[in-house]
Amino acid sequence: MITGRHLILDITDIRYVFDLLETVKGIKPLMELIIKTGHLKVVGELKHQFNPIGVTMLYLLEESHLSVHTYPELWKCSIDLYTCNVLMDFTDILDAVYTFFGGNCIIHRKIIER
């Protein structure tokens, strides 16, 4: 019996807009876009700004969780979305992520049914 779907993204080669990865202010709009696109309900949020650059954010969702870890010095970030909505189609979320970075990135994805 499937109890959830897990979307794991490693986004690389973010060279032209890598400054979006440096701060909470830069990456938070992407997280909000994923939440809006996926019709997710946030029940809690944690964030950590590394010095001088880099971010870790975690959203506790009614459906499970969403997290991001940024590596601006490597032009990379990792996003993890787990949802108990076994029917969720991640296509719109993937499109939103690609558009957020202006199409200037490579998205490596893995979807796991649990």
C-alpha positions in Angstrom: 0.0 0.0 0.0 1.4 3.4 -1.0 1.3 6.0 1.7 3.0 8.9 0.0 5.1 10.3 -2.8 8.6 11.7 -2.4 10.1 14.2 -4.9 13.8 14.6 -4.6 15.5 17.4 -6.6 19.1 18.2 -7.1 19.3 21.4 -9.1 22.7 22.2 -10.6 24.3 24.7 -12.9 22.4 27.7 -11.5 25.1 30.0 -12.8 23.2 33.1 -14.0 20.9 33.5 -11.0 23.0 31.8 -8.3 22.5 34.9 -6.1 19.0 33.6 -5.4 20.7 30.8 -3.5 22.6 33.1 -1.1 19.9 34.3 1.3 16.5 33.3 2.8 15.1 36.4 0.9 16.4 35.0 -2.4 15.2 31.4 -2.1 11.9 31.9 -0.1 9.9 32.9 -3.2 10.8 29.5 -4.7 9.5 27.7 -1.7 6.3 29.7 -1.6 5.9 29.0 -5.3 6.2 25.3 -4.7 3.7 25.5 -1.8 1.2 27.5 -4.0 1.6 25.3 -7.1 1.2 22.1 -5.1 -1.7 23.4 -3.1 0.2 22.6 0.1 -0.8 23.7 3.6 2.0 25.0 5.8 1.8 24.4 9.6 5.3 25.4 10.5 8.5 26.9 9.1 12.2 27.0 10.1 15.0 28.7 8.4 18.7 29.2 8.8 20.9 31.7 7.1 24.6 30.6 6.9 27.4 33.2 7.1 28.4 34.4 4.6 26.0 32.7 2.2 23.7 29.6 2.0 20.3 28.7 3.4 18.5 25.7 4.9 14.7 26.0 5.1 12.1 23.5 6.3 8.4 23.7 6.0 6.2 21.4 8.1 3.2 20.7 5.9 -0.2 19.3 6.7 0.7 16.8 4.0 4.3 16.2 5.4 7.4 18.3 4.6 9.3 20.5 2.2 13.0 21.4 2.6 15.7 23.2 0.7 19.5 23.4 1.1 21.4 25.8 -1.0 25.0 25.7 -2.1 25.7 29.0 -3.9 29.4 28.4 -4.2 28.6 25.3 -6.2 25.6 26.8 -8.1 23.4 24.1 -6.6 20.4 23.5 -4.3 18.6 20.4 -3.1 14.8 20.3 -2.6 12.9 17.5 -0.9 9.1 17.3 -0.9 7.3 14.4 0.7 3.5 14.3 0.6 0.9 11.8 1.8 -1.2 12.8 -1.3 -0.5 9.7 -3.3 -2.2 11.2 -6.3 0.0 14.3 -6.5 1.4 15.0 -9.9 4.7 16.8 -9.6 4.8 18.1 -13.2 3.6 21.6 -12.4 6.0 21.9 -9.5 8.9 20.8 -11.7 7.9 23.4 -14.3 7.6 26.1 -11.6 11.1 25.3 -10.3 12.6 25.4 -13.8 10.9 28.7 -14.6 12.0 30.3 -11.2 15.6 29.8 -12.3 14.9 31.2 -15.7 15.5 27.9 -17.4 19.2 28.3 -16.5 19.6 25.1 -14.5 19.7 21.4 -14.7 17.2 19.5 -12.7 18.0 15.9 -11.5 14.9 14.4 -10.1 13.8 11.2 -8.4 10.3 10.2 -7.4 9.8 7.5 -4.8 6.5 6.0 -3.9 6.5 4.9 -0.3 
